[in-house]
Amino acid sequence: QVQLVESGGGLVQPGGSLRLSCAASGIIFRSADMSWYRQAPGKQRELVATLTSGGSTNYAGSLKGRFTISTDSAESTFYLQMNSLKPDDTAVYYCYAWLPATLRRYWGQGTQVTVSS
């Protein structure tokens, strides 16, 4: 059974940093495209970044350079390092897994990030 559990959200001042974690079970990262999405109040959910099963990384254009995705050496946790945070980064951040071999997708429950002074 696949489970994605996010953590690490919270309140941070503009210019600050946060690292989000996604603890994954039931998934082999090398067989999945792992992504972070976010959804701000009143807006559609948008893609933040993807780490493909082939090891490539893709970022939303406006976030490249400030956000970095990675996994741990055991490939059981997926991270999103967020630097130079802005109020516009306030959103619920979701971990997402897409398994091409089975055409199945999974979402975490989300973690709230609030950037405010």
ZAMARGU-4260 file (C-alpha; in steps of 0.2 Angstrom, whole numbers, plus 5000, padded with zeros to 4 digits):
<rodrens>
0) 5000/5000/5000 | 5007/5017/4995 | 5007/5031/5008 | 5014/5048/5006 | 5015/5059/5022
5) 5022/5077/5021 | 5029/5086/5035 | 5040/5102/5038 | 5027/5116/5034 | 5024/5131/5046
10) 5025/5149/5047 | 5041/5158/5041 | 5046/5176/5038 | 5049/5182/5020 | 5067/5178/5015
15) 5067/5163/5026 | 5069/5144/5022 | 5059/5128/5025 | 5062/5110/5020 | 5047/5100/5017
20) 5048/5081/5019 | 5038/5067/5011 | 5039/5050/5019 | 5035/5037/5006 | 5031/5019/5009
25) 5026/5006/4996 | 5035/5016/4982 | 5052/5013/4974 | 5057/5031/4969 | 5067/5024/4954
30) 5050/5018/4947 | 5041/5034/4950 | 5040/5052/4945 | 5040/5061/4962 | 5033/5079/4962
35) 5028/5093/4974 | 5013/5103/4970 | 5005/5118/4979 | 4988/5126/4981 | 4986/5144/4987
40) 4969/5149/4993 | 4957/5153/4979 | 4969/5146/4966 | 4972/5130/4956 | 4984/5117/4962
45) 5001/5120/4952 | 5016/5110/4949 | 5031/5115/4959 | 5044/5103/4954 | 5047/5085/4948
50) 5060/5072/4950 | 5058/5059/4937 | 5061/5040/4938 | 5076/5043/4927 | 5084/5056/4939
55) 5079/5072/4929 | 5073/5087/4939 | 5060/5100/4932 | 5055/5115/4941 | 5041/5128/4938
60) 5050/5142/4929 | 5047/5155/4943 | 5054/5144/4956 | 5070/5138/4949 | 5084/5144/4959
65) 5075/5145/4975 | 5068/5128/4977 | 5077/5111/4976 | 5070/5094/4976 | 5080/5078/4982
70) 5079/5061/4990 | 5088/5053/5004 | 5101/5040/5001 | 5088/5026/5006 | 5076/5033/4993
75) 5062/5033/5006 | 5060/5052/5009 | 5057/5065/4996 | 5062/5083/5000 | 5058/5101/4995
80) 5071/5114/5000 | 5063/5131/4999 | 5074/5147/5001 | 5071/5165/4999 | 5053/5163/5003
85) 5040/5176/4998 | 5022/5179/5004 | 5016/5172/4987 | 5024/5155/4991 | 5010/5153/5004
90) 5000/5138/5000 | 4997/5120/5005 | 5011/5109/4998 | 5007/5091/4992 | 5018/5077/4988
95) 5013/5067/4973 | 5019/5051/4965 | 5015/5045/4947 | 5019/5027/4943 | 5021/5025/4924
100) 5021/5006/4925 | 5004/5005/4933 | 4997/5021/4928 | 4993/5025/4946 | 4995/5041/4955
105) 4995/5045/4974 | 4994/5061/4984 | 4999/5065/5001 | 4988/5075/5013 | 4997/5091/5012
110) 5007/5103/5023 | 5003/5121/5026 | 5017/5134/5022 | 5013/5152/5027 | 5026/5166/5023
115) 5022/5181/5033 | 5030/5194/5044
</rodrens>
